[in-house]
């Protein structure tokens, strides 16, 4: 990926970051359910 | 009489005492060398590498692994999880000794011990992160000392002053959490002023957040690990309450550590995404970074989760040791291994055997003092006079 302006870089890196954040927001509650589903 | 003397000698010359005695003797010689011949005589430090093993391990790892104090006391007193009460005193003691040894070890690195109060009382560098770290460690060590004193007062029979200190528990716990939040993160922030020296995979604008979050599971892992050692070697010092609650502590802390570690792994990925450092992952340094992240964060987190779900304390205890090694690797990577990564190998830092010896000496001092206190004071058991007092 080539960047010519700071705007290019920010658009790309922030775009990926938001996708990662979204994935984590979905994953972490599911992981908590996985950790606790056998609790009494 | 002769038989009694022989038994006393047998008790004195245990394998632990002999090994500890040898290490302490060698450590004292190294201490004399350090303070008479100077830092250059015992270390491989230079102007390119002014911080070495004593900062990377004794201070960075010491502070992270002493986080069990604030984690356990806040779980018990702030969040009301009283089922972890039996873990509080051992955790506070470990934290207190950990921080005391951090300050002790810092003398070896800084020198001139009589100047220790200067940054706090004489010449405050209020714009420096190191001042903030120093102030927090000074205050938190005082807090931990006060939190530890009830055990000492129970042992000495000082009932009135003990009752007075116990009333401060909640205030001290909150103060401890605030101070820990500040200085655990500030230790990471210290490296944010060196973006050109620290490898981009470890450098991040979120370094302070990483240090704070990782200190949480470092503390929890340390509580589990220390409990395991205490069960193995100091079983006779534990009362029924402690033994009955031990499994709950391991399962609860294992589950919490697993969740926090997964979150930590997630925010580390966010850090790479923000800086767009993906391309470094295919280099040799990237491989080493993946060893740390997958081998020492993700895998122990998964092992913790399997152990918690299966109620398998053995797996959790293995995961605890694994996580502690991961924290040590992370702190050493940031402060020593991936620091000055661009320098030619001839100019890279490698600790001298005397630095390693001094570090082993300092850890041994901690173990000996811990054993001395635990075998005398009500740490792993409740004092019979105060059984209903919490």
Interface residues (C-beta under 8 A of the other chain):
Chain A: X9 X12 X13 X14 X16 X17 X20 X21 X24 X27 X28 X31 X32 X34 X35 X36 X37 X38
Chain B: X255 X258 X259 X262 X263 X266 X267 X269 X270 X273 X274 X275 X276 X305 X308 X309 X311
